Amino acid sequence: MAASQLINASLQPILDGDRLALARLITQVENGTPQGRLALSQLFPATGRAHLIGVTGPPGTGKSSLVNQLARYYRQPADGEAPRRVGIVAVDPSSPFTGGAILGDRVRMRDLAGDPGVFIRSMASRGSLGGLARATAGVVQALDAAGFELILIETVGAGQAEVDIASLAHTTLVVEAPGMGDDIQAIKAGILEIADILVVNKADRPGAEATERALRGMLQLGHPTPHVFRHHGQLERVFPGEEEPAAELKPAGETPLWIPPILRTVATEGTGVPELAQAIARHVCHLRETGDWQRRERTRLQSELDSLLQESLVNRWRGSVSEASYHQVLQDLVERQISPWRAVSILLDGGV
Amino acid sequence: MAASQLINASLQPILDGDRLALARLITQVENGTPQGRLALSQLFPATGRAHLIGVTGPPGTGKSSLVNQLARYYRQPADGEAPRRVGIVAVDPSSPFTGGAILGDRVRMRDLAGDPGVFIRSMASRGSLGGLARATAGVVQALDAAGFELILIETVGAGQAEVDIASLAHTTLVVEAPGMGDDIQAIKAGILEIADILVVNKADRPGAEATERALRGMLQLGHPTPHVFRHHGQLERVFPGEEEPAAELKPAGETPLWIPPILRTVATEGTGVPELAQAIARHVCHLRETGDWQRRERTRLQSELDSLLQESLVNRWRGSVSEASYHQVLQDLVERQISPWRAVSILLDGGV
């Protein structure tokens, strides 16, 4: 029995790709309504098919244009491949006064408007980051259930927040641009750790060479190339500086390691985009061959489970304590009569 | 009875400013040890005296140099003021391979080394952002208890993460630099919302004018200048576009509103630093006069309380469930036998 047969009939329009039904569901998911949650639960068996591609990097590197061009490419791929359905989720964890996200949408609309094979959603939030990450996961699930084969998750910024949101993805692109590499902090090493593919966008600008060199340098620091040996049929890695391999270790014919490639693009002109799409396709093959795809799925679902557990535990506890007691404890804390840990102990155990 | 008299005698060295004792406590707080937690609880009555100053903004704007120069200034203030003790907490939410934070410390050391009135701590983390924010709050409390009068909390980056960490502060400086203002996303509107003072650093570079103009434009979008009236002794604000004020409203002599000033600095040369220190001092007066100081203290302590409550609830629950049941549920989730919400319900209620 196909997964979709188990799903409530009222959700059939979403499985059939009805855009209005999907847009309504996504709004409910964003607003965290019980209906949205129920629908996602019921659609869950139909998810897990999409390839999730995270796109992150510092502001000003042209991520939106690149995402646009990738979406275009997947709709009209080279060498006779079939066009694929593309979802775009643009997440801005900082809340703009001016509706930057909406503006971004308008720019995109001009390119991709009217194509039923593309669905774009911008998300911004004044609320908690955790809430935004959860909502993003939900929106991605909805698009997955609706049959979008590639989902591009774009995050603005370069902090841990963006790393967390990007960690939803199977493949993560980190986008840099020339002229941001002259500062020790400009290329954030933390974000390189999550990069599967590095992109130097705006590569027609002066300094593209230097940016690529800086990225390569940091990559080598972070991922020293190991020697790979086959040992009783198992692949083993020996990193430079580690002890010498035992004599029975034989160099393996092929390495299952993924060394993040560095690609140059000029997104505004589409330059380098087919090559980027090829690198993404190679990464999917790598994930499938090594079992990393399953490992990433597990990590992703575990982090979603943990975050839902945390939310439920807090909500249940909040339902069990009166506003008055909470505010009395907070007042004592503000007056420094009690410490924060004492306040927790009073609220959870009645001060025992 | 002074607060300090209530504190365990073993913690006296910290109250007396013993640097080694303080460094040990801070390490325990960073590592989240029970001793660290207990010591912070006991020291809590001695906290609440320091002025916490958050310094945030995009990478490459020279925040570290600016923090350095501010610390220097407070140690040797102009016009006969007494030097004040300064703590610096540098937080990098993205984890560098290369120990960028440590390098930053070395650069600082040259300037401020050997001054017992300055204490510097860099924090970076591969763990969760929430954990880092909590540890930062703890380190700030330790410095506060140890009598540091000004605590500069520097965060690298410009995302929600940094906003959360900066929200620890009474006064938040947002630092920009010329040449980052030509991109719609480069000046993050979200971060302007938390700015009490805006700084255009590297103001000797071309484009300082344009950056200041862009900031001013975004500020005016976000904070349209209201007309302030006195109504039955109460101050009322009427924003442009809102309905006209009633006839009995009279323009007030003074406004309690804080319009974030924009200052230019060249931190590497110390230019503009005394003026920045004056703006910070004016902001403290404003906070004290309007009661905003108390409101910020309450908000800060409430968010600390909520985060500790959440941590405790999750830890308690984890202690109550077996690893085996958790992993069985996770496995069913990965195989898409059950949805994430169903998994939560099974784990919390045994699937009822």
Interface residues (C-beta under 8 A of the other chain):
Chain A: A3 R37 L40 S41 Q42 F44 P45 T47 G48 P58 P59 G60 D92 P93 S94 S95 P96 F97 T98 G100 L103 L129 L132 V156 G157 A158 G159 Q160 A161 E162 V163 D164 M180 D182 D183 I184 Q185 A186 K188 A189 G190 I191 L192 E193 M218 L221 G222 Q294 E297 R298 L301 Q302 E304 L305 L308 L309 Q310 S312 L313 V314 R316 W317 V329 L330 L333 V334 R336 I338 S339 P340 W341 R342 A343 V344 L347 L348
Chain B: A3 R37 L40 S41 Q42 F44 P45 T47 G48 P58 P59 G60 D92 P93 S94 S95 P96 F97 T98 G100 L103 L129 L132 V156 G157 A158 G159 Q160 A161 E162 V163 D164 M180 D182 D183 I184 Q185 A186 K188 A189 G190 I191 L192 E193 M218 L221 G222 Q294 E297 R298 L301 Q302 E304 L305 L308 L309 Q310 S312 L313 V314 R316 W317 V329 L330 L333 V334 R336 I338 S339 P340 W341 R342 A343 V344 L347 L348
